[in-house]
């Protein structure tokens, strides 16, 4: 199956990790691990390490699909630059 570089989803409400989040209608870009690694200029294993330690948040869409919200990754990058 082909996966684009990012997935744009338009929705009001979604469920992640059994928590319900209500959001305004807007485009949310979801990234796969390869895309996050590209944004952070690091390896995929380092992305998993950052996720495991809680520095960046991931969201499970299914048992085998984990995504990251692009704006959250950008906020993480800006916080590291500002530090």
C-alpha positions in Angstrom: 0.0 0.0 0.0 1.3 3.5 -0.9 1.6 6.0 2.0 1.9 9.6 1.1 4.5 11.8 2.9 1.8 13.1 5.1 -1.9 12.6 5.5 -4.3 15.6 5.8 -7.5 14.9 7.5 -10.5 17.2 8.0 -12.6 16.4 11.0 -14.2 17.8 14.1 -13.8 15.0 16.5 -11.6 11.9 16.7 -10.6 9.3 19.3 -6.9 8.6 20.1 -5.8 6.2 22.7 -9.3 5.9 24.1 -9.4 9.7 24.8 -11.8 12.0 23.0 -10.5 15.2 21.6 -12.8 18.0 20.3 -11.2 20.3 17.8 -12.3 23.1 15.5 -12.6 22.2 11.8 -9.1 22.5 10.4 -6.6 20.5 8.5 -4.4 18.3 10.6 -1.4 16.8 9.0 -0.4 13.4 10.4 3.1 12.2 9.8 4.5 8.7 9.8 7.9 7.8 11.5 9.9 8.4 8.3 8.5 11.9 7.9 9.1 12.8 11.6 12.7 11.6 11.2 13.1 13.8 8.2 11.7 16.9 10.0 14.0 16.2 13.0 17.0 15.2 10.9 17.5 12.0 12.9 17.0 8.3 12.5 13.7 6.5 12.8 15.0 4.7 15.9 15.7 8.1 17.6 12.1 9.1 16.8 10.9 6.0 18.6 13.3 6.8 21.5 11.9 10.4 21.8 8.4 9.0 21.8 9.1 6.3 24.4 10.7 9.0 26.7 7.7 11.3 26.3 9.5 14.1 24.5 7.2 13.9 21.5 3.7 12.4 21.5 2.5 9.8 19.1 -1.0 8.6 18.4 -2.1 5.1 17.5 -4.7 4.9 14.7 -4.6 1.1 14.8 -2.4 -1.7 16.1 0.1 -1.2 13.3 -0.3 2.5 12.5 1.3 5.2 14.6 1.2 8.8 13.6 2.5 12.1 14.9 0.7 15.5 14.5 2.9 17.8 12.4 2.1 20.9 14.4 3.2 19.1 17.6 6.5 18.1 16.0 7.1 21.7 14.9 6.3 22.9 18.4 8.9 20.5 19.7 11.5 21.8 17.2 10.8 25.4 18.1 11.1 24.6 21.8 14.5 23.1 21.2 15.6 26.1 19.1 14.4 28.6 21.8 16.1 26.7 24.6 
